[in-house]
Amino acid sequence: MKKKYLYGMTGFLSLLGFAGIFTDIRSFLAFFAFAVDFQYFFRPSDEMLEQQMTQSAAFGFYAGMLLTAGGTLCCLLCGFPAEEALLNGFAVGWVAAVLVHAAATACYGFREHWGSLHD
């Protein structure tokens, strides 16, 4: 399976957004943001795209791990029970990983697009 299909399949996370429509938990609506990842099914894959996605994923992973540890430690120091502190740390870390990955991917895409406009 080509990697571009793996990148595109992250768009299926947007299906979790329907839980926000059919339930009272509106936080699920944020998952609709993953719908933009379906574009990778239709983009031509080259070495530069592979490198950009790898770097974006690495940035997201490290940001997520650091903020998971920091969020958990902060919650523990504030007096949260250990289970709740860990759950909050995981939530903060996952959100950070997704945001950093998305921002890095967007930055690389904008730089590539702006560079092609000035050729």
PEGI-V916091 format. One record per run of one state. SS is the DSSP state (h for helix, s for strand, l for the rest). FROM is the first residue (numbers start at 1). TO is the last residue. If there is no record, write none. Layout:
ss={SS:SS}
from={FROM:FROM}
to={TO:TO}
This chain:
ss={l:h:l:h:l:h:l:h:l}
from={1:3:23:26:42:47:78:82:118}
to={2:22:25:41:46:77:81:117:119}
